[in-house]
């Protein structure tokens, strides 16, 4: 069993337990459930947008702990002030050290689009995302069948959420549907954790321009942003490059300053 299969198996058990603890009727009563969402599509296409989707990540299966004591609200504020177009908040606890409380704390702090980054396999998780303040969700093509992507994406859209569908290879192309807002190409193979930017650039050419293209993983230099923009990418999800530093807020500020000098 590879790491992706292991995570999804654990997620099925976790979601079953969460559904018993907090029914949908309770989630629908939470204040953020009724709030309008910020649009990541609008944010990424806005004039002067950096395109940066900065991530809050405490640990990963490949690196272990990155910043165990990180405060999601503090990091969110730093990212927003530095000029991030949006923020990704990992909410998987077992493998990435995140929680839904991180998402909620970030929401209370900033007014930029927030992505709930998790391994979403059921409708229930989409209702959770909305209830805790997310503006969009992540659907990982490798975890889902074509019909599941469509159903979950339509569920999200009906709740006012946008959808980032992540893919890594050609099999994901057939799973893109009209309810998807952004198509993310992960340069990291989630089964082996190997990274290849060339793979992302190759796949981007096969995605219709009607979808916002987002590059994920393998971005640590401003020059990489310039390269990827040249191949049609408008969003750039960056996590470890900032979180591995002593000061993620200063790291993103320096990074964006360099991007702007290159522009």
N, C-alpha and C positions, 0 to 999 in steps of 0.2 A: 504493500500500500504506500503510494507516494504521499508527500506532505499535504497536497491539495485534497486528496481523498480522505486523509486523516482529519483534516480540519472540517470538511463537510459532514463527515460522520458524527463528529463531536457536536457540530452545530445543530444537527437534527434533534439530538437529545436535549440540548440547551433550549432550543425554541419550544419544544414540547413542554418543558418545565415552566418556561416563562408564560406560556399561554394559560397554564393552570393557575399561576400566581396572579396574573393581571389580565382579565378578559378585555376584549375589544371595547366593550361599553365603558370601561374605566379609562382606557386610553383616549377615547373620543371626548372625555370630559376635561382633559388637560388643556390649559390655556393656549399652548402653541398649536393645538390641533385645528383651531379655527382661524389662525393667523394666515395672511397671504404670504406667499413664498417670494424670495429674491431669485431672479433669473440668472443662472450661470451663463446661458447663451448671450444674454444682453451684456453681462459683465465682461465676458471675453471679447465681444465684438465692439465694445465701447471705444471711442477715440482715446488714445493714450493708455489703453489697458496694457498692463505688463504681461497678462496671460498666465501669471503664476498662480497655481493652486497649491498652496503651502500646506504641508501635512503635519498633524500632531500624531506622533508615533512613539510609544514608550519602548517597545521591543519588537523583535521579529524572530521567526523560526531560524533564520540564517545567522543573525548577529547576536541573539540573546538580548539582554537589557541594553537599551540605548540611553534613555533618561528616565529612570524608574520613578523619580520624585517630581516629574514635570507637572506643572499646573496648566491645564488646558485653557483656562480663562486668560491667564497671563500671556501664554504663547499666542492665543488668538488676537489679543490686543496688539501685541508686537507685530504680528504678521499684517494686520489691517493697517496699522500706522505706517509700516514700511512700504505699502503699496501692493500687497497681494490682491489679486482679483477675486479670489475665493479661497476657502479653506477646507481641507479634508480632515475629518476626525475619525480615527479608528475606534470602533466600539466593540471589537472582539476582545474579550478579557483573557481567555485561556492562552492564546497564541501571540497576541499583540499587546496585552496589558491595558487595553482601553475599556471604557464603559459608556453607557448612555448618559451618565451624569457628566462626562466630559463634553458630550455634544450639547447638553443643556447649558452648561457653564459657558461654553463658547458662544451660544446663542444669546445669552444674557449680556454678553460683552461687546459683540460686534454686529454690524449690519451689512456684512458681505455674505454672499451665498455660502452655505455650509453643506458639504457632502457627508452623508453617513456612509463611511467606508466599512463594509462588513461583508460577510458571505451570505447574501440574501437568497433564501431558497423557498420562502413562504410569504404569503400575503401579510401575515401577522407582523413581520418585521418592517414592512412598509408603513403600516399604521403606527408602529413604534417610532419610526423615523420622523413621521409627521408630528407625532405627539411630543417629541423631545426637541423639536426646533429645526430639523433638517429642511433644506430646500431641494435637495436632489438625493437620489440613491445610486448605489453602484450595483450593477448586475454583471456578474462574471460569466461570460459565455461558456467557458470550460466547465462550469458547475451546473449548467442548465441546458435542457433541450430547447429546440427552436420554439415550440409552443409554450414552454414555460417562460422564456424571455418575453414573448408577446403578451402573455397574460399578466405577468408581473409589471411590465412596463405600462400596460394600459391601466392597471390598478393604481399605479403611482400617478399617472397623468390625471386620472379621475379625482385624485386627492389634491391636485394642484402641484405635485412634485415633478421635477424634471428627472431625466434618466441618463446616466453615463453607463453605456454598455462597454465593458472591457473585453478585448480579445487579444490573442497572441499569435494565432495562425489563420490560415485560409478557412478553416472550418467555421470560424466566427463570422465570416462575411455573410453566410446564409442565414444567420440569426438576427441580423439587423432588421428592425421593423420601424414603421412610421411613428410609433409611440416613443422611440428613443430620441433623445435630444443631441447627445454627444457620443461619439465613438472613440473610446480610448484604446490605444495600442500599447500594451505593456511590453517593454523591451526585456523584461525579466520573465523567463519561463517559470511559471508557478510550480511546475513539477520538478524542475532541476535547479532553479534559482540562478541559472546562467543568464547573462545580460547581453543583448545585441541591438544596438541602435539601427544597424543596417536592416534588420528584420522589420522594425517599425516603419522605416522610410519606404521599404518595398511594399508593405501592406497599405500604407496611406494612399498610394496611387490607385488602389482598387476600391476605395470608399468614396461614394458620391459626395460632391461638395455641398449638398444640402444639409449634411450633418457636420457639426462642429467637431474637428479632429483634435484629440488630446493625446499628447505623448506622456507616457508613464514610465518611471524608473530610468536609471542610467544617466540622469541629468545632474551634473555637478559643476559645470563650467558655463559662463555666459555665452561663450562661443557656440556651445551646443544648442542654445536657444535660437541663435541666428541661423544655424544649419537647419534646424527643424522647421522654423518659419518658412524657409525657402522651399520646403516640401509640403506646405499646406497646413501645418499644425498651427492652431490658435491658442491652445491651452497646454500647460506644462505642469504636470503633477510632480512635485518635489517633496520628498519626505526626509530621508536619512541625511541628505547633504546639510540640512539645517539642524536637525535634531541631534546629530552627532557632535555638534560644536558645544563649547562651554556656554555660548549665548546665542540661541536660535534667532532672537530678535535682531541682534547686531549682524548675524550671518546673512539673514535675508535682506537687510538694509544694504549691506555691502554688495550683495549679489545683484540686486535691482539697480543700484547705482552703476555698476559695471555694464549691465544690459543697456541702460539708457545712454551710456557713453558710446556703446557700439552701434546704437541705432542711427 
